[in-house]
Amino acid sequence: MKRRVPIALLLGLACVADTQADPEDFQAIQGLWKITVHAGNRTSVRWRCYYDGADPWTVLIDTLMPSPTCQRSDGERNSIALGWNLQCGEHSGQGRLLLDSEAHFKASVVLGGKPVLRAEGQRHAACTGPAD
């Protein structure tokens, strides 16, 4: 006789598996990333080399700060997402980056409850080091 596994059990196991992901095992492919940032009515493109041993916080996230005076704190990450709090003067907020594949992400930043920045990242090519 064939036994059926209840769907609630399968969903519970999927949640447990996700929380057990190594937080240091961020699944973005190394290489040259094109990050398109939309802030208000401005759009800018930033190129970053995410290389072996690089910290995604400094290579990817620091390009998503609404202002150079903002301070990032309380980072959380798993294999497909990065989340952080930030303080920009008197305004506090949160940021979130989510990989939808190993070579593409979408990100957003909210300050004072209002969206202030959204971004999209796409891996384009190999790079040889942080100076690329």
Buried (B, 14 or more C-beta within 10 A) or exposed (E): EEEEEEEEEEEEEEEEEEEEBEEEEBEBEBBBBBBEBBBEEEEEEBEBBBBEEBEBBEBBBBBBBBEEEBEBEEBEBBBBBBBBBBBBEEBBBBBBBEBEEEBBBEBBBBBEEEEBBBBBBEBEEEBEEEEE
